[in-house]
Amino acid sequence: MTSSLSIRRGGPGDVQAVLGLLDKATEWLVANGRTDQWGTEPHSTNPRRIEQIEGFEAGKGLWIAELDGRVVGALAVGEATAYVPPATEPELYIRLLVTDRASKGTGIGTELLEHARMLARELGVGLLRVDCFGGGDEALIRYYEKQGFTRAEPFGVPVNDAQWPGQVLYQRL
């Protein structure tokens, strides 16, 4: 990773940039036939998603990665979402990790995950968890495993008349 990457706390002015990253990621997923992960619609026009990102910022859990002054990634940490099995010990939960598809392979996600580890250590917790899309070819699960996470419980989230497949992963610090 280039040394010009910086990570800072997100503010109200970053919400649209994060939604833009999510929109670009969805465009990439759709172009690659992976519509079962996030669907096909932009996040920037979804009131629920806008409210979610605003909530991450308001709760001081949003972190922004910038490269040469451009937003290239976002991380949100906090408490686990209600749809995953609860932890049996104190933890920090990664609620969102998204990077700029144009910067794929440059280590931005790795840097943001390292930032999450640092935040967990600062809080004095030894467990970091994340969930991700558990369907398709499991590429996202394998990404987190390469980052040092271990599979825990799979889960499903009711969406319309189906179940969205999810996977919880954890890492001991």
C-alpha positions, 0 to 999 in steps of 0.5 A: 500500500502506498504511504499516502493512504490515511484513515480518519474518523468519518463525518456527516460530509462522508455519508454520500461518499460511502454510499457512492462506494457502495453504489460502485461495488454494487455496479461491479457485482451486477456486472459480474453476475453477482446480484444475489449479494446486494441486488441491483439498485443503488444504495444512494437512493435506498432510505434504509441504507442512507439511514444506516450509514448516517447512523454509523457516522452519528454513532462515531463508528465510521472510518474513512480511508483516503488516498491522495485526498480521495475517499477509497474505503470505509469501515464501520464498527460497533455492536453486532447487528441483530440478525447474527448470533450474539457473542459470548464475550466483549467484542468489536463488530465490523458492520461495514467494509467497502473499498473503491473497486478502482483501487482493488488489490492495493491493500485498502481493505487490509489497512481498514481491517488493521485499523479495526484490530487497533480499535478493538485493542484500544477498547481492551477486547480480544474478539473481532467479528464480521459478517458477510454474504455467504452465498455464491462462490464464497469469495468474500468468505475466503477474503476474510479468511485470508485476512486471518478470520475464522468461520463461525455460524452461518445465518439467514436473513429473510428477504422477501420470500427467500433467505439471504445467506450470511456467514459470521467470521471471527478473529482473536486478538 
